[in-house]
Amino acid sequence: MVLRHDPANAALRMRLGLVLRKMGDPYAALEQFSCVTQFAPDYGEAWREKGVIESRIHRGFEANPPAWMPDGQNSLKRAVEINPKDFDAWASWGGVLRRKPDYPAALEKYQHSTEVSDGHPYPLLNVLKLEAKSTGKLSLQGRKNHLNTAEELRKGQSNSVPPVDTPWCFFDLAELRLYQKDREGFLGHLDNGLKHCDAAWQIKTFRNALKETLVDSNIRLPGLAVGMKRLDKALASRVSAVKL
């Protein structure tokens, strides 16, 4: 009702877009974020959210996205032009490039995001995976502080009631435990992450990230093979349920 009387209210449209995204309506959310960027072209967060949603819709088309559908890269680029310290936008841009795949460019964006955020788990873990893919080795040297900071952040989110940023807080904890060669910790957090997934793309995103970087690089870690089987099984079950 308020938007009928004040259709150019960027803050209200931004909140509506976030609600629609959370409700699982990406196209309606994209409409709102697009309106915000038109009414307030220097609203960096709106450009970031627009880019994230564009990327999500784009990858939903699998191998055949329509030519008119943007992949989010231009919107995310605009977001960091407005706010160079927006680590989330840098990391999301890295995600777009990783899926192209343009691994060197993706690694660059993830590294910048890690520096800007002082070790946020999302870009940090992607840096580790892409370096492993490039070198064939997993290197944790010199990253103890960042890894500890990342784990404490995700522990706090996972222990909240209800947990915050699911399923990613659990998936990140699983990955952090994996790198510490804690088999049971990895599988336990992985199972919790799977319980909190509400869409197949979430499972697929985590599964593919591990496969394309660690598994395909023949990096062996305790529990990784078992974890991949659980991810494959969960993904197949979710896809079958959707078809039914």
N, C-alpha and C positions, 0 to 999 in steps of 0.2 A: 504493500500500500504506500509506503513512504517513497519508494522509487517512482511511483506514478506522479507524485508531486515534485520530486527532485531527482529526475533521471540521471543527472550528471554528478550525483553524489558518489565520488570515487571510493571513499572509505567504506560506505555501505555496500557498494557492489563488490569490493574486495572481500568483505566478511561473508557475503552471500556466496561468492565463488569458492571460498574455503569450505563453507558448509556443504555445498554441492559436491565438491571433490571428495569430502569425507563420506558423503552418502553414496558415492560410487556412480556419479553422473558426470563423467569427464567433459562431454560436449557442452552441457549447460554451464559447467564451471569455466570452460574455455571462453564461452560467450561473455561471461562476466569479466574475466581477466582482460579480454580483448577490449571491452568497453572502457575499462579503467585506463589502459595504456593510451586510448584515444583521448579521454577526458583529462588525464594527468600523465603526459608523455615522459615526465621525469620521475615517475613512481617506480623505483627500481625493483621493489618486491613484487609488483604486479607483473613486470616483465619476466622476473624469475619464475613465478608461478605459471605464467602463460607458457614459457618454454618447457617447464616440467610436464605440463599437461599435453602440450603438442608432442613431446617425445613419447609419452605414454600411449597416446592414440596412434602415433605413427608406428610404433613397434607392435601394436595390436594387430596390424595388417600382415604380420609375419614377413614373407619374402616379396609381397606385391603391394606395397603402399601406393596409393594413387599419387600421380605426379604433383597434384595441387596441395597435397598434405605436407606442411612444414615439419621438420624433424625436431624443432625446438632450438636449433643452434643459433639462429639469428636473434631470437628473443633473449637467450641466455647471454649472448655477446653484448647485447644492449644493456642487460642487467648489470654486468660487471663494469661496463663503461660508466654507468651512473654511480655504482658503488663498488669500487675495486676490492673492498674488504668483505664482500659477500661470499664467504667460503662455500655456502650451499650452491650458489649459482655456478661458481668455478667447478665444483665437484659434479654438478648435474651436466655441465658442458662436457666434462671428461667422460661421463656416462654415454652421452650421445656419440662421441668420437670412438669410444670403445666398441660400440655396437656396429660401427660402419663396416669393418673395423679399421681404425687408424690408431694403433696402439702407441706409437711414439708421441703423437699429439695428445692422446688421452692421458698418458703418463705425465706429460708436462702440466696439464691442467690439474690433475690430482695432486701433483707435488706442490703447485702454487696454493691450492686449497688447503693442503696440510700445513703449510707455512703460515698462511693467513689465520687459520683456526687454532694454531699451536697444538696440532695433533688430534683433531676430531677423528673418531674411528672410521667414518665412511671414506673420506679420501685416503687416510693412512693405510687402510687395509687394501684399497685398490692399488696404491703405490706398490705395496709389497707383492701383490699378485702379478702386476704387470712387469715388475723388475724380475720376478721369478720366471715369467714367460720369456723375457728377453735374454736372461743369462743362464736359465736352467737351474738356478740355485735360489733358495730362500735365504735372504740376508736380513737378520735382525740387529746386526751390529750398529751401535750408536743410537738405537731407537727405544731403549729401555724405558725412558721417561715418558715418551709419547705412548708407548704400549700400556704402561701402567695407568696413565691418565685416561686413555680410551676405555680400559676395562672398568675403571671406577665409575666413569660416566654411564656406561651401559649397565653396570650392576645396579646403580641407583634407579635407572629407568625400569629395569626388569623387576625390581623389588617394590615399585610403586603399586598402589591399589586404586584402579587397575594399572597394569603395566603401561608404560609410555613408549610410543613409536614402535609398536609391534607390527610385523614379526621381526623387524630389523634389529631391535635391541638384543633379541635372543640369537639371531643369526650371527651378529657381530661378536657376541660373547663366545659362540661356538667356534668361530674362526680364530679368535684370540687364544682360546684354549688349545685349538689344533696346533697352532704355531709353537705352543709351549710343550707339545707332545703329551698333552693330557687327554688320552683317549676317552675316558668316561666323561670328563667335563665337556669335551666337544660333542659327543653324542647326546648327552643330557640336554644341553642348550639347543642342539639341533631339533630334538623332539619337541621341546617347548615352542620353538619357532614355528614348526609345522602345525602345532595345535592352534596357533594364533593367526594362521594364514586364512584370509577370506577370499582369495583369488588365485587362480592357477599361475598367473604371471609372476606373483611373488616367489613361488617355489621355483619357477623356471629361471628367474633372474639369478637367484642364489646358486642354483644348480649349475647353470651355464658359466657363471663367473668362476666357480671352482674348477670346472672341467676344462675350460679354455686356457686357464693359466697354470694350475697345479697339475691336474691329471694329464693333460696333453704334453706337459713338460717333463713328465715322468718323475715328478717330485713325490716321494713317498713319505707319508706321515701317519702315525698311529691312528687308526679309526677312519681315515679318509675313504678307503674303499667301501667300508660298511656304510658310512654316511652317504656316499653317492648312491648306493643301492636304495637306501631309505628315501632319498630325494626322488629318484626315478619312480619308485613305487607310489609315493604320495602324488607326484605329478600325473602319473597314469590314472590313478584313482580319481583325481579331480577332473581330468579331461573326460573320462568315461561318464562321470556323473553329469557333466554338462551336456553331453551328447544324449543321454537318456532324458 
